[in-house]
Amino acid sequence: MNTSMLKKLEFLENRFNEIEANLSNKKIIKDKKHFLNLSKEYLKISNTVLLFKKWKKNEFNIIKTKKLLLDSEIFLLAQEDLKNLNQKKIHLEKKINLSLLSSDSQDNLNCFIEIRAATGGDESSIFSGDLYKMYVRYAELKNWHVDLIHSHNGDHGGFKEIIIKIIGYGAYGRLKFESGGHRVQRVPKTEAQGRIHTSTCIIAVMPELPKDEEIKIESKDLKIDTFRSSGAGGQHVNTTDSAIRITHIPTGIVVECQDERSQHKNKAKALSVLSSRIYSEQALKKHQESALMKKNLLGSGMRSDRNRTYNFSQNRITDHRINLTLYKLDKILEGNLDVLIDPIMQEYQAKKLLKLSEIYE
């Protein structure tokens, strides 16, 4: 471990001890906002500091064991111990590096997934429905809850557009890499000659921002329309104008919500989606020059992004960002998405680690 990295870790350890002392200070405890901020910082660096303490103890044991090598009677035992300690050192340094990556503070948040049919007409809408089912099944496997925000049904099945909220710890961190273009290659049911068609859907994944972090939206910047909900019948069709359409005039962003019977609830949901969408667009503009963004690991939700190709005839799925091809499309559509998400996250971490190592060289 180089000198600059050690200095960084020593600074974090001193800061950790300082915060620990402050958290028991009565004056600070009374200041709820300051106390909350300190608590968050304490939790954020605690894992790194704990690993650093283990690393320092291991370094002490390495020095002590090297001295034992001078004793011929226990030389072999000391040599074996030293080998184990050096392996532990490598393992701890890897874990310290990963902890310093400081995962996105929003990774643990709930998220919105917006799926829109793009090119391909009816087949694109049907594919939107397949993707929707895939994410619902994935959420079920993770014991997350799915809340329907808005849907616009396709003429022959699926959805022209659908927005859902995934409620569960770590939902955004796992699903944020889904933003972008998703392409399907298969023979549509309406194709008489058995020709394979290519259609696309666009996905945008946005974090549900905490109330204190939501984008402040002025009422004067909103155009709000009400209309009667439409759907397949039952609970999805109201006899009152409870559905809401909100247009954010400065950005032109439009959000609809009609899932709730209450106009008030639909408005609250729509405003939450609008806030997240505005935030996501601002974040994209801010980070568009980032090397990680250029690699398209974090998709923008724009049509130009091509994340994956779903080829039904070959039971094949390809993630173009990391050149990963798997012949288990059927299993993935059943919600087994981790086989795709884990390699992307590993690639993302590897790139961040490389950047971190360059900083501390």
C-alpha positions as CSV (number, residue, x, y, z in Angstrom):
1,M,0.0,0.0,0.0
2,N,1.5,3.3,-1.1
3,T,2.1,6.4,1.1
4,S,-0.8,8.5,-0.3
5,M,-3.3,5.7,0.3
6,L,-2.0,5.2,3.9
7,K,-2.5,9.0,4.5
8,K,-6.0,8.8,3.2
9,L,-6.9,5.8,5.5
10,E,-5.2,7.5,8.5
11,F,-7.3,10.6,7.9
12,L,-10.5,8.5,7.7
13,E,-9.6,6.7,11.0
14,N,-9.0,10.0,12.7
15,R,-12.2,11.4,11.4
16,F,-14.0,8.2,12.5
17,N,-12.7,8.7,16.1
18,E,-13.7,12.4,16.0
19,I,-17.2,11.6,14.9
20,E,-17.5,8.8,17.5
21,A,-16.7,11.3,20.2
22,N,-19.1,13.9,18.8
23,L,-22.0,11.5,18.7
24,S,-22.0,11.3,22.5
25,N,-21.8,15.1,22.9
26,K,-25.1,16.3,24.4
27,K,-25.0,19.6,22.4
28,I,-24.7,17.7,19.1
29,I,-27.4,15.2,20.1
30,K,-29.8,18.1,20.5
31,D,-29.1,19.4,17.0
32,K,-31.0,16.7,15.1
33,K,-29.9,17.7,11.6
34,H,-26.2,17.9,12.6
35,F,-26.5,14.6,14.5
36,L,-28.1,12.9,11.5
37,N,-25.4,14.1,9.1
38,L,-22.7,12.9,11.5
39,S,-24.4,9.5,11.8
40,K,-24.6,9.1,8.1
41,E,-20.9,10.0,7.7
42,Y,-20.0,7.6,10.5
43,L,-21.8,4.7,8.8
44,K,-20.3,5.6,5.5
45,I,-16.7,5.3,6.6
46,S,-17.0,2.7,9.4
47,N,-16.5,-0.3,7.1
48,T,-13.3,1.2,5.6
49,V,-11.9,2.1,9.0
50,L,-12.6,-1.3,10.4
51,L,-10.8,-3.0,7.5
52,F,-7.9,-0.6,7.9
53,K,-7.6,-1.5,11.6
54,K,-7.5,-5.1,10.7
55,W,-4.9,-4.3,8.0
56,K,-2.7,-2.5,10.6
57,K,-3.0,-5.5,13.0
58,N,-2.0,-7.8,10.2
59,E,1.0,-5.6,9.4
60,F,2.1,-5.8,13.0
61,N,1.8,-9.6,13.0
62,I,3.9,-9.8,9.7
63,I,6.7,-7.8,11.3
64,K,6.6,-9.9,14.4
65,T,6.6,-13.2,12.4
66,K,9.5,-12.1,10.2
67,K,11.6,-11.8,13.4
68,L,10.7,-15.4,14.2
69,L,12.3,-16.6,11.0
70,L,15.6,-16.0,12.7
71,D,14.8,-18.9,15.1
72,S,15.8,-22.1,13.3
73,E,13.6,-24.3,15.6
74,I,10.4,-22.6,14.5
75,F,11.5,-21.4,11.1
76,L,9.1,-23.7,9.2
77,L,6.1,-22.7,11.4
78,A,6.9,-19.0,11.1
79,Q,7.3,-19.3,7.3
80,E,3.8,-20.9,7.0
81,D,2.3,-18.2,9.2
82,L,4.0,-15.5,7.2
83,K,2.6,-17.0,4.0
84,N,-1.0,-16.9,5.5
85,L,-0.5,-13.3,6.8
86,N,0.7,-12.1,3.4
87,Q,-2.4,-13.7,1.7
88,K,-4.6,-12.0,4.3
89,K,-2.9,-8.7,3.5
90,I,-3.7,-9.0,-0.2
91,H,-7.3,-9.9,0.7
92,L,-7.7,-7.0,3.1
93,E,-6.2,-4.5,0.6
94,K,-8.7,-5.6,-2.1
95,K,-11.6,-5.1,0.4
96,I,-10.2,-1.7,1.4
97,N,-10.0,-0.6,-2.2
98,L,-13.6,-1.7,-2.8
99,S,-14.8,0.1,0.3
100,L,-13.1,3.3,-0.8
101,L,-15.2,3.2,-4.0
102,S,-18.0,4.6,-1.8
103,S,-21.0,3.2,-3.6
104,D,-23.5,5.7,-4.9
105,S,-25.4,7.2,-1.9
106,Q,-28.6,6.5,-3.9
107,D,-27.9,2.8,-4.5
108,N,-30.1,1.8,-1.5
109,L,-33.1,3.8,-2.7
110,N,-36.3,2.6,-4.3
111,C,-36.5,3.3,-8.0
112,F,-38.8,4.0,-10.9
113,I,-38.6,1.9,-14.1
114,E,-40.0,3.5,-17.2
115,I,-40.4,1.2,-20.2
116,R,-41.4,2.7,-23.6
117,A,-42.1,1.0,-26.9
118,A,-39.8,2.4,-29.6
119,T,-39.3,1.0,-33.1
120,G,-41.3,-2.0,-34.2
121,G,-45.0,-1.0,-33.8
122,D,-47.1,-3.6,-32.0
123,E,-44.2,-6.0,-31.5
124,S,-42.4,-3.3,-29.6
125,S,-45.4,-2.9,-27.3
126,I,-45.6,-6.6,-26.8
127,F,-41.8,-6.7,-25.9
128,S,-42.4,-3.9,-23.4
129,G,-44.9,-6.2,-21.7
130,D,-42.3,-9.0,-21.6
131,L,-39.7,-6.7,-20.0
132,Y,-42.3,-5.5,-17.5
133,K,-43.0,-9.1,-16.5
134,M,-39.2,-9.8,-16.3
135,Y,-38.7,-6.9,-13.8
136,V,-41.7,-7.9,-11.7
137,R,-40.4,-11.4,-11.4
138,Y,-37.0,-10.2,-10.5
139,A,-38.5,-8.0,-7.8
140,E,-40.4,-11.0,-6.5
141,L,-37.2,-13.0,-6.2
142,K,-35.6,-10.1,-4.3
143,N,-38.7,-9.8,-2.0
144,W,-39.3,-6.2,-3.3
145,H,-42.7,-4.7,-3.8
146,V,-43.9,-3.4,-7.2
147,D,-46.2,-0.4,-7.4
148,L,-47.8,0.5,-10.8
149,I,-47.6,4.2,-11.5
150,H,-48.9,4.5,-15.0
151,S,-49.6,2.3,-18.1
152,H,-50.7,2.9,-21.7
153,N,-51.7,-0.4,-23.2
154,G,-50.6,-1.5,-26.7
155,D,-53.2,-2.2,-29.3
156,H,-52.3,-5.9,-29.5
157,G,-50.9,-6.5,-26.0
158,G,-48.1,-5.2,-23.9
159,F,-47.6,-1.5,-23.3
160,K,-46.8,1.5,-25.3
161,E,-45.5,2.9,-22.0
162,I,-45.5,1.7,-18.4
163,I,-44.0,3.2,-15.3
164,I,-43.5,1.1,-12.1
165,K,-41.9,1.8,-8.8
166,I,-39.7,-0.9,-7.2
167,I,-39.8,-0.6,-3.5
168,G,-36.9,-2.4,-1.7
169,Y,-33.5,-1.9,-0.2
170,G,-30.9,-1.6,-2.9
171,A,-33.3,-1.6,-5.8
172,Y,-31.8,1.4,-7.6
173,G,-28.2,0.1,-7.1
174,R,-29.1,-3.2,-8.8
175,L,-31.3,-1.9,-11.6
176,K,-29.6,1.4,-12.6
177,F,-27.6,-0.4,-15.3
178,E,-30.9,-1.3,-17.1
179,S,-31.3,2.2,-18.6
180,G,-30.9,2.3,-22.3
181,G,-32.0,0.6,-25.5
182,H,-33.2,-3.1,-25.4
183,R,-33.6,-4.8,-28.7
184,V,-35.6,-8.0,-29.5
185,Q,-35.2,-10.3,-32.4
186,R,-38.0,-12.8,-33.0
187,V,-40.8,-13.9,-35.2
188,P,-43.9,-11.9,-34.3
189,K,-47.2,-13.8,-33.9
190,T,-48.7,-11.8,-36.7
191,E,-45.9,-12.8,-39.1
192,A,-47.3,-15.4,-41.6
193,Q,-44.0,-16.2,-43.4
194,G,-41.9,-16.8,-40.2
195,R,-39.5,-13.9,-40.7
196,I,-37.6,-12.5,-37.8
197,H,-38.3,-8.9,-36.9
198,T,-36.2,-6.5,-34.9
199,S,-37.9,-4.2,-32.4
200,T,-36.7,-2.0,-29.6
201,C,-37.8,-0.6,-26.3
202,I,-36.3,2.2,-24.2
203,I,-35.8,1.9,-20.5
204,A,-35.1,4.6,-18.0
205,V,-34.3,3.8,-14.3
206,M,-34.5,6.7,-11.9
207,P,-34.0,6.7,-8.1
208,E,-37.0,7.7,-5.9
209,L,-35.5,10.7,-4.1
210,P,-36.0,11.1,-0.3
211,K,-38.4,13.9,0.5
212,D,-35.6,16.2,1.7
213,E,-33.7,15.7,-1.6
214,E,-36.5,16.0,-4.1
215,I,-36.2,18.6,-6.8
216,K,-38.1,21.8,-5.8
217,I,-40.7,22.4,-8.4
218,E,-42.6,25.7,-8.6
219,S,-46.3,25.5,-9.1
220,K,-46.1,28.1,-11.8
221,D,-43.9,25.8,-13.8
222,L,-46.6,23.1,-13.9
223,K,-49.5,22.5,-16.2
224,I,-51.9,20.0,-14.6
225,D,-54.6,18.2,-16.6
226,T,-57.2,15.7,-15.3
227,F,-58.9,13.0,-17.3
228,R,-60.8,9.8,-16.9
229,S,-58.7,6.6,-16.4
230,S,-58.8,4.1,-19.1
231,G,-57.9,0.4,-19.0
232,A,-59.1,-3.2,-19.3
233,G,-62.0,-2.7,-16.9
234,G,-62.5,-3.3,-13.2
235,Q,-60.4,-1.3,-10.8
236,H,-58.5,0.4,-13.7
237,V,-61.5,2.3,-15.0
238,N,-63.0,5.2,-13.0
239,T,-66.2,7.1,-13.6
240,T,-64.5,10.3,-12.4
241,D,-61.6,12.4,-13.8
242,S,-59.1,11.0,-11.3
243,A,-56.2,10.5,-13.7
244,I,-53.5,13.2,-13.7
245,R,-51.2,14.5,-16.4
246,I,-48.4,16.9,-15.3
247,T,-46.3,18.9,-17.7
248,H,-43.2,20.6,-16.4
249,I,-43.1,23.7,-18.6
250,P,-39.3,24.5,-18.4
251,T,-38.2,21.1,-19.4
252,G,-41.2,19.8,-21.4
253,I,-41.3,16.6,-19.3
254,V,-44.7,15.0,-19.1
255,V,-45.8,12.5,-16.4
256,E,-49.1,10.7,-16.2
257,C,-50.6,8.6,-13.4
258,Q,-54.0,6.9,-13.3
259,D,-53.5,3.8,-11.1
260,E,-55.1,5.3,-8.0
261,R,-58.8,6.1,-7.7
262,S,-57.9,9.2,-5.8
263,Q,-56.9,12.2,-7.8
264,H,-54.8,13.4,-4.9
265,K,-52.8,10.1,-4.7
266,N,-52.3,10.1,-8.5
267,K,-50.9,13.7,-8.3
268,A,-48.5,12.8,-5.5
269,K,-47.2,9.8,-7.4
270,A,-46.8,11.8,-10.6
271,L,-44.9,14.6,-8.8
272,S,-42.6,12.0,-7.3
273,V,-41.8,10.6,-10.8
274,L,-41.4,14.1,-12.2
275,S,-38.9,15.0,-9.5
276,S,-36.9,11.9,-10.2
277,R,-37.0,12.4,-13.9
278,I,-35.8,16.0,-13.7
279,Y,-33.0,15.0,-11.3
280,S,-31.9,12.1,-13.7
281,E,-31.8,14.5,-16.7
282,Q,-29.8,17.0,-14.7
283,A,-27.4,14.3,-13.4
284,L,-26.9,13.0,-17.0
285,K,-25.9,16.4,-18.3
286,K,-23.6,16.9,-15.3
287,H,-21.8,13.6,-15.9
288,Q,-22.0,13.2,-19.6
289,E,-18.2,13.7,-19.9
290,S,-17.5,11.0,-17.4
291,A,-15.4,8.1,-18.7
292,L,-17.7,5.7,-17.1
293,M,-20.7,7.2,-18.8
294,K,-18.9,7.1,-22.2
295,K,-18.5,3.3,-21.7
296,N,-22.3,3.1,-21.5
297,L,-22.3,1.0,-18.4
298,L,-24.8,3.5,-16.9
299,G,-27.2,4.0,-19.7
300,S,-28.9,7.3,-20.2
301,G,-32.3,5.9,-21.2
302,M,-31.8,7.4,-24.6
303,R,-32.6,5.5,-27.9
304,S,-29.0,5.7,-29.0
305,D,-28.0,3.4,-26.2
306,R,-28.0,-0.3,-27.1
307,N,-27.7,-2.3,-23.9
308,R,-28.9,-5.7,-24.9
309,T,-30.2,-7.9,-27.7
310,Y,-32.8,-10.6,-26.9
311,N,-32.8,-13.3,-29.6
312,F,-35.7,-15.7,-29.0
313,S,-34.9,-18.2,-31.8
314,Q,-31.5,-18.9,-30.4
315,N,-32.5,-18.4,-26.7
316,R,-29.7,-15.9,-26.6
317,I,-29.2,-12.6,-24.8
318,T,-26.2,-10.4,-25.4
319,D,-25.1,-7.4,-23.3
320,H,-23.2,-5.2,-25.7
321,R,-21.6,-3.0,-23.0
322,I,-19.4,-5.9,-21.7
323,N,-19.6,-8.3,-24.7
324,L,-21.4,-10.9,-22.6
325,T,-23.5,-13.5,-24.4
326,L,-25.6,-16.1,-22.6
327,Y,-27.9,-18.8,-24.0
328,K,-30.5,-18.8,-21.2
329,L,-32.9,-16.1,-22.4
330,D,-35.9,-18.1,-21.1
331,K,-34.4,-18.2,-17.6
332,I,-33.6,-14.5,-17.6
333,L,-37.1,-13.6,-18.7
334,E,-38.3,-15.5,-15.6
335,G,-36.5,-12.9,-13.5
336,N,-33.0,-14.4,-13.1
337,L,-31.4,-11.1,-14.0
338,D,-28.4,-11.4,-11.6
339,V,-26.5,-13.4,-14.2
340,L,-26.4,-10.2,-16.3
341,I,-26.4,-7.6,-13.5
342,D,-23.5,-9.0,-11.5
343,P,-20.9,-9.0,-14.4
344,I,-21.9,-5.4,-15.2
345,M,-21.4,-4.3,-11.6
346,Q,-18.1,-6.1,-11.5
347,E,-17.0,-4.3,-14.6
348,Y,-18.1,-1.0,-13.2
349,Q,-16.2,-1.5,-10.0
350,A,-13.1,-2.6,-11.9
351,K,-13.1,0.6,-13.8
352,K,-13.6,2.7,-10.7
353,L,-10.8,0.7,-8.9
354,L,-8.5,1.5,-11.9
355,K,-9.3,5.2,-11.6
356,L,-8.8,5.0,-7.8
357,S,-5.4,3.4,-8.2
358,E,-4.3,6.1,-10.6
359,I,-5.3,8.8,-8.0
360,Y,-3.1,7.1,-5.3
361,E,-0.1,6.3,-7.4
